[in-house]
């Protein structure tokens, strides 16, 4: 589908959103174009609080620290990752949201271990297989890029119980010119064989700046508040990957068009910078020089690298320019260094004000053995891939 053909209409206000779906042959079909959307930015609703008991637990890291603290129940552990393992591999992934230690006691069969009662919201992130009686449970604390062990348990009481799916949060399409088959759906709602579509978010130039998956169940349609023969359409489920309200300013900046100056991401906090990186992921689809450029020097402005997201924003700008994509975490960055994204080793990276990142990322550890900081890991990755890094 050619976006430019559908990004305009003869009205006093612009098209801001396109609703599209791929057909059986992978071709995008237009379902509608709209002037506005209400409910695009939604803070996730935390799961209900539950009580779990970690049986036969050998605490580590922050969980061990919490047990040593006299008022453990007043201290949040943050979100804990929980992996369920069979004999060979992890088969389920859970998140214990805003976990706190309610109580603990020595395990009856082994005083060196503990039974720990936790309060937390419980979210199942992914499951490959059912857990068995021989399963073991691994706990992790910290962020995705800096997860550290929090202990190992032999059982978790209260984990494998039925839970209701959270109620979907609707999405309002405002000033929508519906195309077939969405028009049929609004006049006579029905179920489609494929129940989701992509909501393409356009910048002021009519280019796609972001996309989100939305459900196609129509809850209602009515003449639009904008008039002009348009409709306002309520989708029952606006999708689970909507950005939080706090990142509206980042989207507002990108609405003006892809950034043309460096360091425009720098004023944002870690959440805003992560969203900035998310928006650059569309940039990797843009045409890049072929073959990849190698050799020469690239200058990395390190003044604002105070977190992981800032590091990847700054590196991408140093190698490709503002608003471009070159990975947003360690594994993706490693893939980009393998070529296909516009720049490939060997080359020289001159890292100015490198001490800012060295200090800011000193406690951010992705290495499972905890030997290297994220800063050191990135340096070693550069070197292994043939990049000469000069720290200044």
N, C-alpha and C positions, 0 to 999 in steps of 0.2 A: 504494500500500500504506500502510495506517495503522500507523505504527511502534508506537504505544501498544498496539495489539491483540496484538502479538507480543513485547513487551518484558518480559513477566512469565510466570511459571508457578508452580505450587503445589509449590515445593521449598524447601529450607532455604538455598539460595544463589541469587543473582540471575542473570538473563540479562545477559551482558556484550557479546555479539556476535550479529549477525544476518547470515546469508549470503543475498543476494538477487540476482536476475537479471531484467533486463527481457525481456518477451516481444516478439513481433513487433509488437505495437501500442504498445510503449513503457511497458507497465504492469509495475511491479515485482512479482515473484513470490517468495515465501519459499521458500528451499531448506533452511534450517535455523537453529536458534538454539542458542547454546553458552554455557557458563559460563566458559570460558577459552580462551586461545590461547597456544601456545608457539612462538616464532620470529617474532613480530611485529616485534621490533626487531633489525635485522641491519645490521652495518657492511658496506658494499660491498666486495667482493673486488677488489683492484686488478688490472688486466689484466697479462698477462705482459710482462716487459721485452723491448724490441726495439731494434734499431739502425737508424736512418734517416739518410739523407744529404740535407741541403738543398743543392741545386745552384744556383749563380749567385745567391746570397742577398745582398741589401742589408739588413743587420741594422739594427734601430732599437730604441729604448727599452731594455728590460732585456736583450734579446739582445745589443745593441751593448755595453752595460755589461759583460756576462759575458765577451765576447771581449777586452775591455780588462783583465780581471782575470787576474793571472798563474796562478792555480790554478782556472781556469774549471771543470774537471771535478769540483771539490769543492763547487761552488755550484749549488744547485737553482734552476731557473727557475720552479718551481711548475708548474701546469697551463697549457699553451699551447693557445689556440684556433687551429685551422687551417681556413681557408676556401678551397675550390677554386672558382675563377671561370672561366666561359667568357668570351666577348667582352663580355657585357652584365651578368651577374649571378652571384652565388654559387650554386652548384648542389650543393655538398656541404659538410658541416660535420664536423670531426673534433676530438677532444681528445687532445693528447699529455700524458699524465699523469706528473707529477713529472719533467719533462724536465731533462736535464743536458747540457752541452756536453762531449763526449768528446774531440774534436779538431777542428781547423779549419785551412784553408790558403787562400791566394788562389785564386780561380777561374782556370783556365788561360787562358780567352779574355778575361778582364777582371780585372786586378789590383785594381780598385776594388770587386769583389764577392768573395764567399767561398763555398767549399764547407764546410759545417758538419756534422759527424757528431754526432748526438744519440742519447742513450739515453732511452727513454721507454716507458710503456705506451701502447697505441694503442686508441682507442675511436671508432667511427663513430657520431656523434650523429644525423645525418640526411642523406639523399641524395635529390635530386630527379631528377638525370640522371647519366649516365655522364660521366666526365671525358674530355676530348679532348686531342690533342697540343698544342693551342694554349692549354691551361689555364694559369692563373697561380695562385700560392699566396700567400695573405695570412696572416701570423702575428699573433696577439694575446696579450698577457699581462694579468694582473690578474683581477678578479672580473667577474661578469656585468654588474654595474652600473657597473663602472669599468674596462672593457677598453681597453687602449691598444695602439697598433701596436708589434709586435716585429720587423717586417721583411717583405720580399717576396722570393719565390724563383721561379725558372723551372721547377724540377722537384723532386720529393721521392722519392728512391729508397727502395724498401721499403714505401711506403704502400699501394699497390694489390696486396696479396697476400691469398690466402684465410686466414681466421681462424676457428677453431672458436668457436661460441657458448659463453658461460660456462655451466657446469652450473647448473641451477635449484636454489634452496635451498628445501627443503620447509617446510611449515607444519603444525603439529599443532592440530587443533580438539579441545578437551578438554570432555567433558561435553556432547555435542552431541545434540540432538533433531532428527534429520533428517526433512525433509519430501520429498514427491515433487517432482522425480525424483531427488534426491540419495540417498534411501533405496534406490531401485533400483540406483543407481550403486555404492553401498557393498556391496550384496549380489552384484551381477554387474557389475563395472566395465566400462565401455564409453566410447567417444568421443561427445561431444555436438557438435551442429552449431555451437553457440556455446560456446567453450571457456573463457570467463572469467566471473567474477561479482564483485559488490561485497561486501566484508566491512565491514559497518557497525559501528563501535565506539561503544558506548553509555556515557554517563556514569552516575553513581549514581542519577540521576532517570529514567533510561530514555530520555533524549534522545540523538540522534546527535551525537557530538562530532567524528567523523572517519570517513573511508572509505578503503579501499584495494582495488585491483583484484587478484584472486588467480586462479590457474588452477584449472580444475575437474577435472583428472585426479586420480583417487583412487588412492593408492598402497597403502592398506590401511585396514581398520576393525576394531575390537575392542571388547568391552565396556569401558565407561569405568571409570577408576580411581575415579570418583565414584559408581559404581553407579547405582541408581535407574532402571535400564532405559535408560541413556544410552550413547552410543558415543563413543569417541575415534577421530577420522578423520585420516589423514595425506593432505594434498594435496601432490602431487609438486612443484608450483611455487607458492610463496607470493607471487610477484610481484616486480617490480623497484623499486617505489616505497615500500618499507618504510622507516620512519624509523630513523636510526642509534641505537645504544644510548645515546649521550650525552644524548639528549633525553627519556629516560624521565621525569625530574622534571617536565618541562613537561606531558607527558601526565597525570602523576599529579595535577598542580594542576588541570588542566581536567576531570579525572574528577569532581571535587567539584561541577562545574557551571560555567557561564560565569562569568568574573570579574565581581565587582560593585564592586571598588575599583580606582582608577587605579594605574599604575606597578607592578603585580605582575610585569610582564615585566622590569623593570629589573635584578634581580639576576643574570639569565642572561647568558651570553656571546653573541657574535654568532650562533653556531649555534643556541643555545636561543631567541634572539629571533626568528630566521628561522622556527623551528618554531612559535613562538607566532603569528606572522603566518599561517603555513599553516593553523593551527587556526581562525583568525578567518575564513578564506575561506568556511566554512559559514555564518557569521553574516550574510553579505550576502543570503542567501535568506530570512532572518527578515523578518517584516512591518516596514516602515518607513513613516513618515508620508508620505502622498500628498496634495497635491504636495510636492516637496522644500521644506524650510524654507530661507528666504533672509533676509538682513539680520541685524542684531544683531552681538554680539561673542562670540568664542570665545577662551578662554584656553589657550594651549599651554604646558605645563610642560616646559621645555627642560633641566632639570637632568641628565637621564640620557641625552640624545641624543648618544651617542658612536660610533654607527655607523649605516649606512643602515637596517637593520632597526629599530633603536630610534627613528629619525626617523618611520618610518611607523606604528609602534606608538603613539607619542605623538600624532601628528596625528590618527589615527583616534579616540583617546580624547578629544581636545579637541573634535572635531566631533560625535561620536556617542555617546561613553561607553565604558567598559571592555569589552573583548572584541569590539568591533565591527570591521567591515572597511571600509577606505577606501583600498584599494590597498596593494601590497607592494613596488612598484618604480616607476620614473618613469612608464612608459607606462600602467600600471594606475592610478596616481594621477591622471594626466591624464584618463583615461576617467571616473573617479569625479567629478572636478570638472565633467564635462559633465552631471551630473545622474543621477537614478535610484537614488541610494544614501542618500537621507535629508537631505542638505544640498547646496545649490547656490549659487554666487555670484549676486549680490554679498553679501559679508559681510566683517567685520573679524576678523582673526586677530591677537591680541596674543601675541607670542612672548616668553615670559619666559626669562631666562638664555640668550639666543640665542647668546652668544659661545661656549658649550660646543660647540654643533654647528658653528659657523663654524670653530673650531680643529680639532675632531675630523675633520671632513670636508674639510679644506683640500686634502688630497692625493687625495681620491676624485673622479675625473674621468670623467664619462660622455660629455661633449662630444667627438666624434671629433677635433676640432681642438685639444683640450686647453686651451681658453681659460677655461672656467668650472669651478669645483668643483661637487660635487653640491649643496652648500648653496646656492650661487648659482643653480644651475639650478632648484631648487625654488622659490626666491624669485621668479625671473622667470616661472615657470609660474603661480604664484599671481597675479602682476600681470597677465599676459596673459589670464587667465580672469576678471578682475574682482574679485579678492580684495585687500583692503587689509591689508598686513602691517605691524604695528608691532613693531619689534625693541626689546627691553628687556634 
